[in-house]
Every structure is written in structure tokens, then in C-alpha cells.
């Protein structure tokens, strides 16, 4: 059964149709989701990452994961077998799994383990999961080939894969760089886990979206040239 | 090539001598001339003449006559409590000390609150280790940094000091102290030895100066830290001693046998976990308690100036007992100590102190005359706030002026004592740079020599023609990151974060790479086709995951660093859990180390008889080590038998190693890997023996890391050998920090350096200390040798055209790479001292350390060049 579906997937054109304006719109909406959640946190609840990192992170990941899952599920790779609802569900299911992977990665890289850090780590990893794993799960489902191509080999193929791969990598790399100020003795509150890592990841995610828009644009031009 | 290495060592030593301040010291002792004002050189010779000719009692009366201060005390008891932080007695920031400490010392606290005693926070200068601090207390001078090396070796003190002055006026001195550094783990015996004779000595009156040195409190700190359960009983014991002495001094005073001054001092404080050596507040906060001086301040905590410098003790004592102030003294007298005297006598005291200081200034700044003191040019700018307007009566004004001078003086002290000979430094650095450049050049020459011909093809088949992947680029980029991170001092202080972060990132990247080729198609059919391949992948992935997990545990084992040492970590948690848990963990990890290495030896070595012999030998050693660990727990070791046991273990290991080195080449042609692995395992067992019990588990983890990384490398096929070398090296450094070391002197485990030594030897204990501190980098360097030699020999065995020249070059390479590793370690040691020396002038040092680190990287690159030369 699984083999059959995979074969069918491979028969299809991997670059499922997504036009350049659509791609821009998707990035714009997910970026707006991030911005809106931050705005709500600052102005409506008057909390921020430094003072209430756990609650703020929860707010951000709820808004962001909802936006991302809802919007990326529209571009699922197998619309024949998989309804929109099913794509949303698999995105939601992938969220905690991806959070687990992210949390393990963060702990392996040295995130503090302790009961007082647990809620922060959980919320942070859910946010990271909504940046990285959730959109990929909504689009690709369980097809291992895509996952491997995007996350292990970093060889995206076509605009949709660019749109998932580059922001995800951007978030991870941004988080990695965001961890560097942590051992410095500036004694600022934002040097705590996971505040600066979150800032780094969000910045990386935004940069990744801009870069991927550029790639999508370039890709579209090349396709048009080919067609001509 | 060897000459280049020697050149580098010379450069390094030049740098060391230039880097550590060597202050100009006045030789000779001060005599009666110190009671005159300084008119010229003529009086000096006269004074010296008279001084040498006078017998002690005449000299004493001469001093008394000249000084004009009639001493209020006849006898002095100097009680040195090693490692007692002033916080335990006086509290911190105006707050009283902790409740349990206050209850532990009821008599001392009563003395303080009744105004019978004055207590001071005496700020000790780094390095806060015992010997330099004792010197500072008796001579009033701030020692050079190199005194650390002499801490463990008591040598005769040649400079002018208080004890010499007392001796010259015919005082009889009794010293009660235990000089056994060897019994560092013993906390009770050392102090009982001191107290045993105390009572009888107190009742006799044939002494003028009694020095008591109590080491037990420092030992308690080294074992259990500030909050050790042994601390309160120890403080109680000290309090009993104070009580006994004080009661007896009251008695002697009532019997008109003369007044006695009791001075309780500590040489340094201790950090939260009981170490010392650095310059943090906890370490420099030592105690100076004068019992017998009447104090007006009943509330000691609110007394105006209860913080002094440790060097201030020397001139105060000297003037209290009417002897000349030692020549190199930089301290100023504690004016409260002379409150009982009349005003003109107080002024005389201040005057004597100022003359002595003036002489010292004139010796250090030759162009200075009395008229143009440097106080006018720029010096005063920052001090304007501390200088108080002086008015009132003549004498008050003079006093006030003097206090201003004291303020100026203390700022001058901090600047003058650290002048570095920049020329020497630069020369040392240039020498080192030149030598490393020549080494580099030689390496390049060698590798280009190797290139042409058939070798090139082989080279390509092994290393070349392989596309650089992300993780490999990252590993080499780490070098740049490290050099850049040295720019900030906090990154230097918290270096372990960088190592762990970088290392685990590279593990993650390796994991990613290991996942990449998995099932690049429909998975299962491919798996079936290449089952061998799949197994290899499994091994790779599992070994990487093992590396990740063990790396994370290692990171969590010791918090390390400078700023966040209080954060919880596994070792603190285990120590709280109790000694029994620690011991069981120690034993089980020892057992695991032995079984693991036996397994590895049998998997690794071919099934020759000789390897079996090795295995047996190692097994015996390991079991001996285990037996030793089992019989000696942390508190009651250091019996004579234990020393003998350890000596036996050293002997067996040494004989086995030498035997294998000598015997093996005759038996097997490709002997090197065997010897290396043997060496590696032996060093593991030695480390296991030497390290603190809490560290035995990290050693097991390090061994696991070594083996799993080897497994990974051997399975992963084509790799750049540089990457492997770099990764092993990083692992070694991360392990260095995981064993609880940091970039300060405070974390060096002194107690371990005396394991198995029955007599004091600076050389042997130095070697042991080196082994303990650099256990992890050494282990990894050795394993690197092992790995490379295995790779080379297997390669040579595969290709039948065995080139003997290559083998020779390869073998020649090993001592060299070892030496570069050593060199790295020594530069790292310099770095350690840097961490201690945190003062405002740190920017220059930062620059220098950067240069040093660049040199280290150079060494590493050399190392790599060597490895390439190997092929």
C-alpha cells in the first residue's frame, strides 16, 4: 500500500504548481502571522519574550502554527488522495513530533535541562516545529523521499520545496547563531534560554522567507525562459 | 625541525618571564636608619655598621629609643588559619555572618561584639595560594606571579621580613604548624598536631612570638567546599583555640608577665566549592583579627574602615612591636591599631611608615625626588572625590593629609607593581612566531616532497578528489570561530561553552550526513541489496548518537567557567546525594572502563599471543586500581599502605610500558598501533586512579567517546584525515572542561597531585598535577596517535610496496606531534594564569592571549600537516 502510493508520487511532477504571486502571498501571510502574534503579545497582553517567555512563546507558536498549517495544507502534494482536512490533521499531528526532535536537538546542543526550564523548552520547540516540520508535514505527509531530500540533503527541487526548505534552514541556523551571546557576561535578561535563541530563529526564518522568495522568482524566470 | 621546536620553547619561556611581573626588590634588611628621615646615602653605611655590631638586646633598646613609640605589647601570637574567609567571622556587606557559623564561633563573636577585638576583611592579592600569601603577611610585599610554582616548595625566604626583624632583636620564636602538604585529605590530624603542644607552650614564658598554622580548614574546603558538613566542627575547634589563647593571655597579663597580642589571620579565602588561587572576592577575602587591642567600635560591622589589604598587617605589627618595617613593604599601617597611643605617637607611626614607603618609591622610580611627587600630573584626577578637605587643628590636619596620601598610595600601588617588560614580551612572541612559521614551512616542504611520483596517486586515493562537505568545512571553520571568540574576555572565561557547542553542532552535522544516503530510493529493496552497507550505516548512526548523548552528559557534569559556577550540575547533585553513591558510581565506572577496554583490545588487536599478554597485564593493573579505589575512600586515605599500593601500581604500569616499547619491535614488524593502544589504556587507568572520585564517570564517557568516534571513522569510509584529527582534538578540549577544569587556577586539583607520593617532591607532584589537569587532551592525543598509526599501518599492509622511508617519517612525526600538543598545553596554562589576572589592564593581555591562541592554532595546523605527511 505504502509502496504503491510512493510510486504514484514519483510519477507525478514533484514541483506541484504554485505560481510566483501565490508563493509571495504564502510567505507574506506566514510573516504576518508572526508579526501579529508579536504585536498581540506586546500590546494586548503587554507581555514579551523577556518577561514572560513561556506564555509569549505559547501565543506565538499557536498563531504561527495555525497560520502555517492552514496555508500550506492548500498546497499538499497529493491532492487526489488527501483532502484539505487530512493535510491539516497531519500537520497538527506532526507538530508535537517535530517539537520532540527540536527539543532533543536543543538539549544535545546544550539547552539547560531542569524542571524550571521545561515549559520554556516545550514552547520553544513547538515554535521551532511550526517553523520547520509542520509545513513540511502538511505538504508532504509521510513520503520519506521528500523529507530526506529537503532536510538531510538540502537539495530542494521546485518552488514549493524552496519555500519549505529555505525558511526552515534559516530558522535553525538563526537559532544556532542566536545562542552565541548566551555565555557572555553582559548580564542582560535576554541572554537567558530561550529568549535570544528565539530571536535568532525568528530573524533567520524571516531572512529565509525573503531568500526563498528570491529563489522562487528566479526559478519562475528560468521556467519561462525554458518555455520560450 | 627539532631546532625549531627548541626555538619555540625558548620563545615561550621568554614570554613567560616577561609576562609575569618581576618587581624590583630592595635587598638587605632595614636597620635603625629606617627611623631617620632620608637625608642621603651617607647615613646608610653608618647605620649598617652600627646595626651589625650591636647585640640583640641593645638593638632592641636602640629601636625603642629611636622610634619613640613604646610598645604596648610584649608578646605576639600569630594564629594563621589556612583558607578561612573573613565572611565566616565578620559577615559580608555589613550583614552578620550566617547563623550556623556564628553559633560555631561563640567566643570569637563575643570578643568582637565586646570590642575586645577588631576584625578586618584583609584583601589578599592574587595568586591566593598559601606560600605567597604568608610571605606577603610577613614582608608586606606583593609577590610575583611565579611564586605559585614555589607554593609547593617551601624555600628560605631571602627578603627582608618581620620574622627576621624579630629575630634580630633577640626574640625567641616558637612555630607550631604542620608542613605536610602530603596529607591533604586529612582534616583532623593536622590541627591536633598543632594544638597538642599549644597548652604547654602557653604556660611557659620562654618565647616572644608564637606562630600557629592551622591547615585543617583549608583541607575541609578542598574536600567539601564552603558548606561542607565538616566546616562547623572545624570552626568550633578554631574557636576553642582562640578561647584558650585569649584566656591564657589574660592570665599572663594579670600575673604581670607582660601583655600579649593575639592576631588571628587567614592567608586566603575559598570559593563556593573550596578551591582558591584566583582573584574573586570569595578567594581574596581573608581575615585579620586583632585580639587585645581595645576598639571603640562596639559594632564591628559598622566600623568605618573594616577592609584593609593583607600587606597592611606587616607594617602594623612591625610598629606595634618597635621593629623596622621590612624594606619591600607596600602596605600602610592600620591606624585604628594605634588608637590607644597619644596623638604625637600616632603621627610618629605614620611618619615611619611614610619614610619606608618613600624609600621604596625612590628605588622603583629612580628619578623621583621628594619634591615633585607624581601626585600632580594626572594621578589625582580620578581621586578628587576621595581626597577630603582638611581643616582643624594641626595634628588632625596632618592625620587627614596622611589619609589622603594613603588613598593616593593605594592607587599608585596597583599601577606600579605591574610593569611589564614589553621588549622581552615582544621578543618572546616573535621567537615563537618564527619557530612555528619555520615548522610550518618544513611541513609544507615535506608534503610537497612527498607529492610527486606514485605517492600522489595514493594520496589522492585516500584524501584528495573528495568533495568537501558541510560538516568538514564547519569543523575547519571552528578554528576561526575560536580565534575570534578569544576577543572577548567572557568568552575566554567561559570557554567550555564554545567547545561543547561547537562539538555537539559537529555531531549533529555528522548525524545529518549519516542519514543522507539512507534509502535514497524506495528504501527496503535497497536495504536488502546491500545489507553490509546498511549495517555500516546503522553503526555510524548509533555511534554518532552515542557521541551526542555522552557529550551532553559530559557537558552537564561540571558547570565550570567563572561566572556561573553556582548553577546546578550533575557533580554537585551527586555530592549532595552522599559519599556512598559517589563511591558506587566510581567503582562501577572503573569496572566498566576495564571491561570496555578489554573488549576493545580484543576486537582491535589481532589474536596474537602478545596482545593477550598485554591484555593480561592491563587487567592486572586495572584490578589493582579498582582494589585501591575500593579500599580508600575520600576521607581516610593517605595511610602509608595506600601510598605503597599506588607506588606498586605506578611501578607495574611503568615496567609494562617500557617492556612493551622495548620488546615489541622484535616480535612484530608493525608494532606501533599495539604500543599506542597499550599506552592509551594505561593512561586511562592512571587517570582513573588520580582523578577525584566524582570524575570517574566522565572518564568512562570519554573512553566511550574515543571508541565510538573511532568506530565512526572506520565505518565512514573516505574522509579527510584533517577532519578526524580536528574532531578528536576538539573532543579532547571539551573533555578537559568536562572534567571540571576551567581557565582559572582555582580548579587545579592540588590534592590529587600527592597521591602515592610518600615524600615531598616538587618535580613528581608537578608531573602528577599535569597528568590530572590535562588528562582529557592527553587521552585524546594518544588515541589520535593510535588511530593514525592503525590507519597508516593498515594502509601500508594493503599496499605491498612498503616504503620504509615513509614508516620512518611517520614514526619521526609522533614525538613531534606530541611536543606540539605539549606546547599547546603550556600555552593553555598561560591562558589559565590570564584568567586569574583579571585587572583593568586586561586589554593588553587579551591581545597577547589572542596571539597565543593563534600560535596554538598554528601548532594544530602543523599537527595536521604531519598527519598528511604520514600518507
Interface residues (C-beta under 8 A of the other chain):
Chain A: X3 X6 X7 X105 X107 X108 X109 X110 X113 X114 X144 X145 X148 X151 X152 X153 X176 X179 X182 X183 X184 X185 X186
Chain B: X488 X490 X491 X493 X494 X497 X498 X500 X501 X504 X505 X507 X508 X512 X515 X516 X518 X519 X520 X521 X522 X523 X548 X549 X551 X552 X555 X556 X561 X563 X568
